[in-house]
Amino acid sequence: MNFQQSIEKCLKNYANFKGRATRSEYWFFVLFCILVSIGTVVLDLLLFDSSGTYSPLNTIGVLALLIPQISAACRRLHDIGQSGWCQLLYITIIGGIVVLIWLVTDTTKRKNQFGPVPKK
């Protein structure tokens, strides 16, 4: 899956917490979210001449992409056989490390309780 396909699929599945997502789908979408965040911060600095205290465009961008980020991570965790609720482990440092390791783990090559192997 390429960058554009990943963005399209993640935004089309805005609040779909079912199914599975490949590593490339998830990480390309994370890259897109980072680029959007950088772009909105730059626009905020240029348009509102703020020193980081007032950033309306970045706030809107982050809020608009919050649910798709959570749902993409949920589908990514499903891909390795974990529950999407495992994202709550981010609350702790050790739990965040565990979730990060799960997010970079390769796809389970067989059907699991969350569906068939996703197409690349």
C-alpha positions in Angstrom: 0.0 0.0 0.0 1.4 3.4 -0.9 1.1 6.7 0.8 -2.0 8.0 -1.0 -3.9 4.7 -0.7 -3.2 4.6 3.0 -4.5 8.1 3.5 -7.6 7.4 1.4 -8.3 4.1 3.2 -7.8 5.6 6.7 -10.0 8.6 6.1 -12.7 6.6 4.4 -12.7 4.3 7.4 -12.9 7.4 9.7 -14.5 5.6 12.6 -14.3 2.0 11.6 -12.8 0.1 14.5 -13.4 -3.3 12.9 -11.1 -5.3 10.6 -7.3 -5.2 10.1 -4.7 -2.7 8.8 -1.3 -3.5 7.5 1.9 -1.9 8.8 2.3 0.3 5.8 -1.3 1.5 6.0 -0.9 2.5 9.6 2.6 4.1 9.4 1.9 6.0 6.2 -1.2 7.5 7.9 0.9 8.4 10.9 3.4 10.2 8.6 0.5 12.0 7.0 -0.8 13.1 10.4 2.7 14.4 11.4 3.0 16.3 8.1 -0.5 17.9 8.6 0.5 18.9 12.1 3.8 20.5 10.9 1.9 22.3 8.1 -0.8 23.7 10.4 1.8 24.9 13.0 3.7 26.7 10.2 0.4 28.3 9.0 -0.5 29.3 12.5 2.8 31.0 13.0 2.5 32.8 9.7 -1.2 33.8 9.9 -1.6 34.5 13.6 1.9 35.5 14.5 1.7 33.5 17.6 4.5 32.1 19.7 2.8 28.8 20.3 0.2 30.1 22.6 -2.6 30.3 20.1 -2.8 27.7 17.3 -6.4 27.4 16.0 -5.5 25.6 12.7 -3.3 23.0 14.5 -6.0 22.4 17.0 -8.6 21.9 14.3 -6.2 19.6 12.4 -5.4 17.5 15.4 -9.0 17.1 16.5 -10.1 16.2 12.9 -7.5 13.5 12.7 -7.9 12.1 16.2 -10.6 9.6 15.6 -9.0 8.3 12.4 -5.7 7.9 14.2 -7.4 5.9 17.0 -9.3 3.7 14.6 -6.2 3.0 12.4 -4.3 2.0 15.5 -7.2 -0.2 16.6 -7.2 -2.0 13.2 -3.4 -2.2 13.3 -3.5 -3.9 16.7 -6.2 -6.2 15.3 -3.8 -7.2 12.6 -1.5 -8.8 15.1 -4.3 -10.4 17.2 -4.5 -7.7 19.9 -7.6 -5.8 21.0 -7.9 -2.2 20.1 -8.4 -1.4 23.7 -4.7 -2.1 24.3 -4.2 1.5 23.2 -5.1 2.4 26.7 -1.7 1.1 27.7 -0.3 4.4 26.3 -1.2 5.9 29.7 2.0 4.4 31.2 5.5 4.6 29.8 6.1 0.8 29.9 2.7 0.2 28.3 3.4 2.8 25.6 6.6 0.9 24.7 4.7 -2.3 24.5 2.0 -0.8 22.2 4.7 0.7 20.0 6.4 -2.7 19.7 3.0 -4.2 18.7 2.4 -1.4 16.1 5.7 -2.2 14.4 5.2 -6.0 14.5 4.7 -7.7 11.1 1.2 -8.8 10.0 -0.1 -12.1 11.3 -0.1 -14.2 8.1 -3.3 -16.1 8.9 -6.9 -15.3 9.5 -7.6 -14.2 13.1 -10.7 -13.3 15.1 -10.7 -9.8 13.6 -10.8 -11.0 9.9 -8.8 -12.3 7.0 -5.3 -11.2 6.2 -5.5 -7.6 4.7 -4.4 -7.1 1.1 -1.1 -5.2 0.6 
